[in-house]
């Protein structure tokens, strides 16, 4: 079956914004090379920026490392690294905002008889498993190490609980009862 012949490339180019080697494209699919695309900012949490002493130290270390990386890139003026510089500048803005808004929580002044920010909590779940969780700031959270953000459902369930109390952890896969076995504050 023969298909009707398409109009010549010049005619198609006049109908569209862009044409290359007899292939036409809408302007929506063409990258504008006149200016660099601006990176979206890294979202900043709406919650208070509570941090443990180790969390604030980690943020400051990341900030210092980002400053050093930016300084190294600024010394090297190759055009290929301008995008990388944009990423580092964006990270710097986010880190500076997080350090500036950090609310350091003194763990020595936390209540020893109940779960509060910075607590390390040993728990027994209704399914028979035991675990240890540390309640930390959002930027410190690392589930693989047992560190959960204070705004997470698990931390929200545990906050205020005392040894021997059971709380309900509202999980996406279903609620689970969790008993507090021990509470400590490890600076």
N, C-alpha and C positions, 0 to 999 in steps of 0.2 A: 504494500500500500504506500503510495506516495503522499507525503505531507506537503502542504503549501510551503513555499519558500518564504523564509522570514525576511523582513526588510533589511537592506544593507546596514552595516554597523553604524555608519554616520547618521542614518535616519533614526536608528534606535538610540544612539547617544543623545540626539536632540530631544527624544521623548523622556529620557531618564537623566539622572544627575551624574552617572558615572559609567564609563565603558572601557574595557580593556580586552584586547585581542578578540574582538567580536563577541564578548560576553558582557552583558549589562547587569548592573546591580543597582539597587535602590541606595540612596544616601544613608539610609538607616544601617546598612551593613558595612559602611566604609569608615575607617578610623580617620578622624581629622588629625592631620599631622602638623597643623599650625601651632598647637599648644598641647602641653601635657595634660592628661586627664588627672583631675584632682581626686585624691584618695578620700574615701569617706572616713570620718573620724571613728576611732574605736569607742564603742558605747561606754558610758560611765554609769555605774549602777545608781539607782534611785535611793538605795538604802544607805544608812549611815556607814561610814567607812571605818568600822572598828578593826583594830589590828592588835596582835600580840607583839611583844618586843621583838621576837624573831621575825615576825611578818614585816614589821617596819624596817628592820635591818635588811631583809631580802629585797624590799621595794627600793631602798636606797642603793643597794648594790646593783640592781638592774638599771637604775637611773644612771649611775656612774658608768656602767658598761655601755649604755646607749650613748652617753656623751662622748666616750672614748671612740666608739665606732663611728659616730658622726664626724669627729675631728679627723680620724684617719681617712674617711671618704672625701672630706673637703680638701685634703692635701693632694689627693689623686683626682685629677680633673678629667678623667676619661668619661666620655658621654654615656657609656653603657651603665655607669653607676648612678646616674641621676635618679632613676626610678628607685634604686635601693636607698638613696639618700632621702627620698620622699617617705619611704616606709619607716626609716629610722626617725625622721622628724615627727611623724605621726605618733610613733611609740613614745618619743620624748614628751610630747604634749600630754599624752595619757598618763605616763608615769609621774610627770610633774603635778598633774591634777590629783592623782592618787596620794602622793606624798604630802601635798599641801592640805588635803582634806582628811588625812589619817587621824584617827582618834585612838591614841595609845591607851590600852587597858592595862592597868597595873594588876598583875595576877596575884600579888601578895594581899591585895585588898578585896579579893573575891571571897564569897562565903564558902567556908570549907564544908558545910553540911548540905549544900545543894548544888545542882548543876547550874553553872553560869558561863559566860563567855570565857574561853581559854581553858576550860576544864577538860581533863582526860577522863573518860567515863568507861568503865567496864560494864557490859550489859549481857543479859541472857535473853535471847528471843524465845517466843512461844514455840518455835520449831526445834528448840533444843540447842541451837548454836550459840556460841559466846563470841563476843567481839569487843574490841576497844576502839573508841572514837574520841577524837579531840575536836572541840568546837573552836573554830578559828575564823578569821576574816575571810571575805569573799576571794580576795587575791591570793590567799594562802591555801585554799582548799585543794586537797589532793587525795582523792578517795583511795587510791592504791596504797597510801601510807596511813589511811584511817583518819584523815583530817577532813572534816566537813564544815561547810560554811554555816555561820550562825543563822542564816536565813533559809537553810535547807529544811525540808519537812522533818528529817530525823532530829536535827538540832532543835527545831521548834517544839517537837514533842518532848525532848529531854530537858530543855531549859526550865529551871525551877524545881525539878524532881529531886527527891532525897533517896539515900540508900534504902533499898527494900521496896521502894514504890514501883508500881507498874504504870507505864504510859502507853498510849496508842500511837504508833508510827503510821501515818497515812501515806501509803505508797501507791504509785500508779497501778501496781499489780494486785493491790489489796492491802487492807490494814493488817498490822502485826503488833501484837502486844510485846513490850520490851520491859524487862525488869532491870533496875539500876543496882549493880552489885558493888561498885566502888567509885569514888570520886576523888580526884587529886588535881593539883595545879602544878605542872612541871615547868616553871619559867621558861 
